[in-house]
Amino acid sequence: MKIDRDEAKRIADLAHLEFDDPALERMAGEMTKILSYIDQLREVDVGGFEWTAAAESTPLRDDVPRPPVDRAAVAANAPAFSDDGHFIVPKVIGD
């Protein structure tokens, strides 16, 4: 599947991203490469392989309660920490 400049612009708009014309062309090319690679993967014969659930193949550790982290140590390593136990961070979202 080929992604053209207009489709790349539509996808960028959906993602709230802004690109200039050269970047849109580059992104269209990159997305086309990605989709071509996915098409190649679809052609791979996976017959004869048995699928397993992820939970069966991924060992999980036991959930063992532990003592909480020392609040004074956290406050000492934080750039800014309030008296009531919260991190103070700069505002990153507009009004």
Phi and psi in degrees as GROMACS dihedral restraints (atoms count N, CA, C in turn):
[ dihedral_restraints ]
;  ai    aj    ak    al  type     phi  dphi    fc
    3     4     5     6     1  -101.9    20    10
    4     5     6     7     1   131.2    20    10
    6     7     8     9     1   -99.6    20    10
    7     8     9    10     1   123.1    20    10
    9    10    11    12     1   -94.2    20    10
   10    11    12    13     1   177.4    20    10
   12    13    14    15     1   -59.6    20    10
   13    14    15    16     1   -41.4    20    10
   15    16    17    18     1   -64.7    20    10
   16    17    18    19     1   -40.2    20    10
   18    19    20    21     1   -68.0    20    10
   19    20    21    22     1   -38.5    20    10
   21    22    23    24     1   -63.3    20    10
   22    23    24    25     1   -39.0    20    10
   24    25    26    27     1   -64.6    20    10
   25    26    27    28     1   -42.9    20    10
   27    28    29    30     1   -62.1    20    10
   28    29    30    31     1   -43.3    20    10
   30    31    32    33     1   -65.6    20    10
   31    32    33    34     1   -41.6    20    10
   33    34    35    36     1   -62.4    20    10
   34    35    36    37     1   -40.7    20    10
   36    37    38    39     1   -63.7    20    10
   37    38    39    40     1   -41.2    20    10
   39    40    41    42     1   -62.1    20    10
   40    41    42    43     1   -33.4    20    10
   42    43    44    45     1   -89.9    20    10
   43    44    45    46     1     4.0    20    10
   45    46    47    48     1    57.5    20    10
   46    47    48    49     1    43.6    20    10
   48    49    50    51     1  -113.8    20    10
   49    50    51    52     1   146.7    20    10
   51    52    53    54     1  -118.2    20    10
   52    53    54    55     1   130.2    20    10
   54    55    56    57     1  -130.9    20    10
   55    56    57    58     1   147.8    20    10
   57    58    59    60     1   -80.6    20    10
   58    59    60    61     1   175.2    20    10
   60    61    62    63     1   -58.7    20    10
   61    62    63    64     1   -46.3    20    10
   63    64    65    66     1   -61.5    20    10
   64    65    66    67     1   -37.8    20    10
   66    67    68    69     1   -68.7    20    10
   67    68    69    70     1   -36.6    20    10
   69    70    71    72     1   -62.9    20    10
   70    71    72    73     1   -41.7    20    10
   72    73    74    75     1   -62.4    20    10
   73    74    75    76     1   -43.9    20    10
   75    76    77    78     1   -64.3    20    10
   76    77    78    79     1   -43.2    20    10
   78    79    80    81     1   -64.7    20    10
   79    80    81    82     1   -38.9    20    10
   81    82    83    84     1   -61.1    20    10
   82    83    84    85     1   -42.9    20    10
   84    85    86    87     1   -63.7    20    10
   85    86    87    88     1   -42.7    20    10
   87    88    89    90     1   -65.1    20    10
   88    89    90    91     1   -42.6    20    10
   90    91    92    93     1   -65.7    20    10
   91    92    93    94     1   -36.6    20    10
   93    94    95    96     1   -62.8    20    10
   94    95    96    97     1   -42.0    20    10
   96    97    98    99     1   -61.9    20    10
   97    98    99   100     1   -42.4    20    10
   99   100   101   102     1   -62.9    20    10
  100   101   102   103     1   -46.2    20    10
  102   103   104   105     1   -66.2    20    10
  103   104   105   106     1   -34.1    20    10
  105   106   107   108     1   -65.0    20    10
  106   107   108   109     1   -40.3    20    10
  108   109   110   111     1   -64.1    20    10
  109   110   111   112     1   -40.8    20    10
  111   112   113   114     1   -62.4    20    10
  112   113   114   115     1   -40.3    20    10
  114   115   116   117     1   -61.0    20    10
  115   116   117   118     1   -39.5    20    10
  117   118   119   120     1   -63.1    20    10
  118   119   120   121     1   -40.5    20    10
  120   121   122   123     1   -64.8    20    10
  121   122   123   124     1   -33.1    20    10
  123   124   125   126     1   -66.8    20    10
  124   125   126   127     1   -23.5    20    10
  126   127   128   129     1   -80.7    20    10
  127   128   129   130     1   -12.7    20    10
  129   130   131   132     1   -69.8    20    10
  130   131   132   133     1   131.1    20    10
  132   133   134   135     1   -79.5    20    10
  133   134   135   136     1   113.8    20    10
  135   136   137   138     1  -109.1    20    10
  136   137   138   139     1    15.6    20    10
  138   139   140   141     1   -62.9    20    10
  139   140   141   142     1   142.5    20    10
  141   142   143   144     1    92.3    20    10
  142   143   144   145     1    -7.0    20    10
  144   145   146   147     1   -95.3    20    10
  145   146   147   148     1   137.9    20    10
  147   148   149   150     1   -97.2    20    10
  148   149   150   151     1   126.3    20    10
  150   151   152   153     1   -83.2    20    10
  151   152   153   154     1   141.7    20    10
  153   154   155   156     1  -125.9    20    10
  154   155   156   157     1   154.6    20    10
  156   157   158   159     1   -71.8    20    10
  157   158   159   160     1   145.5    20    10
  159   160   161   162     1   -61.7    20    10
  160   161   162   163     1   -36.0    20    10
  162   163   164   165     1   -65.3    20    10
  163   164   165   166     1   -28.6    20    10
  165   166   167   168     1   -75.0    20    10
  166   167   168   169     1   -29.2    20    10
  168   169   170   171     1  -100.5    20    10
  169   170   171   172     1   -10.7    20    10
  171   172   173   174     1  -108.8    20    10
  172   173   174   175     1   110.1    20    10
  174   175   176   177     1   -72.7    20    10
  175   176   177   178     1   139.8    20    10
  177   178   179   180     1  -115.7    20    10
  178   179   180   181     1   145.5    20    10
  180   181   182   183     1   -79.4    20    10
  181   182   183   184     1   158.2    20    10
  183   184   185   186     1   -67.3    20    10
  184   185   186   187     1   144.7    20    10
  186   187   188   189     1   -86.5    20    10
  187   188   189   190     1    97.7    20    10
  189   190   191   192     1  -109.3    20    10
  190   191   192   193     1   126.0    20    10
  192   193   194   195     1   -62.0    20    10
  193   194   195   196     1   140.3    20    10
  195   196   197   198     1  -130.4    20    10
  196   197   198   199     1   159.2    20    10
  198   199   200   201     1   -66.2    20    10
  199   200   201   202     1   151.0    20    10
  201   202   203   204     1   -68.5    20    10
  202   203   204   205     1   162.9    20    10
  204   205   206   207     1   -69.9    20    10
  205   206   207   208     1   143.3    20    10
  207   208   209   210     1   -65.3    20    10
  208   209   210   211     1   117.9    20    10
  210   211   212   213     1   -60.7    20    10
  211   212   213   214     1   -35.6    20    10
  213   214   215   216     1   -65.6    20    10
  214   215   216   217     1   -38.3    20    10
  216   217   218   219     1   -67.1    20    10
  217   218   219   220     1   -39.5    20    10
  219   220   221   222     1   -63.5    20    10
  220   221   222   223     1   -47.5    20    10
  222   223   224   225     1   -61.8    20    10
  223   224   225   226     1   -36.7    20    10
  225   226   227   228     1   -67.5    20    10
  226   227   228   229     1   -29.9    20    10
  228   229   230   231     1   -96.1    20    10
  229   230   231   232     1    -5.5    20    10
  231   232   233   234     1   -85.4    20    10
  232   233   234   235     1   144.4    20    10
  234   235   236   237     1   -61.7    20    10
  235   236   237   238     1   -37.1    20    10
  237   238   239   240     1  -151.9    20    10
  238   239   240   241     1   133.5    20    10
  240   241   242   243     1  -141.6    20    10
  241   242   243   244     1   130.8    20    10
  243   244   245   246     1   -81.5    20    10
  244   245   246   247     1   164.6    20    10
  246   247   248   249     1   -66.7    20    10
  247   248   249   250     1   -25.6    20    10
  249   250   251   252     1   -91.2    20    10
  250   251   252   253     1    11.9    20    10
  252   253   254   255     1    90.9    20    10
  253   254   255   256     1    27.8    20    10
  255   256   257   258     1  -119.8    20    10
  256   257   258   259     1   147.8    20    10
  258   259   260   261     1   -72.1    20    10
  259   260   261   262     1   140.0    20    10
  261   262   263   264     1  -104.1    20    10
  262   263   264   265     1   119.9    20    10
  264   265   266   267     1  -123.5    20    10
  265   266   267   268     1   153.4    20    10
  267   268   269   270     1   -69.6    20    10
  268   269   270   271     1   150.4    20    10
  270   271   272   273     1   -69.5    20    10
  271   272   273   274     1   129.3    20    10
  273   274   275   276     1  -118.8    20    10
  274   275   276   277     1   -10.0    20    10
  276   277   278   279     1  -112.4    20    10
  277   278   279   280     1   137.0    20    10
  279   280   281   282     1   -63.1    20    10
  280   281   282   283     1   175.7    20    10
